[in-house]
Amino acid sequence: MRIGEAAAAAGTTPRALRFYEQRGLLPPPARTAAGQRDYGPGEVARVRVIRELLALGLTVEDLRTRADRLHLLTEHPPPRCGSGGRPGAFGEVVAHRLAAIDAEIDRLTRLRDSLARRAS
């Protein structure tokens, strides 16, 4: 399928597909004889996983460091992110992102408490 069809199937835009390809999250797709990108169901599934992980708070850089393992998350059912303690697993990336989120929650809680004290 062409880039527009693949993007629609994955719930994103053609621009996002090109961005993911440029950043190394999505391998360059096959090309038609006319030179157009030709995506298959595997690429669409991978883009859906990428979008889901980005929505969960991981960054493009987080995913780029594990791009060679993203295909594993398209399996049914997908393995757990930290499963098996295998080298290159997503566990350390997820743990790092959770720590960053917890730190931001703590910062925002302190900010909220400070503002509430000043308001009362």
Order of alpha helices (4+ residues) and beta strands (2+ residues): alpha-alpha-beta-beta-alpha-alpha-alpha
